[in-house]
């Protein structure tokens, strides 16, 4: 067994859970209520989002059994479609998949703690979180893994406890007073794209596949178990959020969790939920720090990046440092809401291309490549992604064009690198 395969099923699963339990679930609900104007449609969007994420996890699990190495979409697309597709996905993962969500999550962390630390801006609080966790993971992988596992276990227990208490405290008859669903299909698809931002992370374990023991068996299990658990937690949290107060009060609020807690239990509940959210956001930054740096390392191993980005003593220290630097730049120059559609649009296209690569090798290798739910699971995932992205192009063309520009820039980087190497 390779010495660098240090992560077991539990660690891989907690990586998935922590990557998904980020800032999105505590901010997206308010925007969804404003877009859909119905708590029931908001809950339906979270349910369908979880189903699509599960289909994606099952598809990626099949790829992980076939190609159990680190690198995520970059590695998969390089091997199943073309090196250009892999490099494009790698650059998308570096900038859109990790640096931007790291910045957004750290900014949300600072916003939630702003009242507790009035002398520090959200940007400074978020920067301290990014740098501190980068230092922990750069010094020693195993130490970071233990911290990460402990944090995720505590946060899941706290989310379950809060959800149970909050559900029992909901005003009687609130669900009956909710307005009926009226949103158009296109508006719902755009809302589903925002929900997908919160579910990103279901594929986190594949980025560290080369460090997972018995990867062919543990990776698919980690992806599916982690995704299913987070889907249940998301549904429970959002039932609390959307029914805690009149939906008009919650619509458009970026702090829907705190507003809902305030309505249910006053300032004490709001402070308790703020502490829980801060813990969850810290765990999410920890997970993305671990997973994102492995993309750099994989690209360096394939000579798409300098060799200094490779693993050294089992840890990609330079990759962690550069990733942290990119996230800091975005933290100080962008807002969470402005990234929502852009990140969702771009990453969904990358995930769809990866599943299309799975279909390609399945048709080539036949039943030798086992895929749970073949062919409906991967096709359902692809249909859902294409529906969401097309609706975004029609209704939010500016953000979608930025996504297309990012893909085009990634292709140019691959082409220039190939020319420089004399290819």
Order of alpha helices (4+ residues) and beta strands (2+ residues): alpha-alpha-alpha-alpha-alpha-alpha-alpha-alpha-alpha-alpha-alpha-alpha-alpha-alpha-alpha-alpha
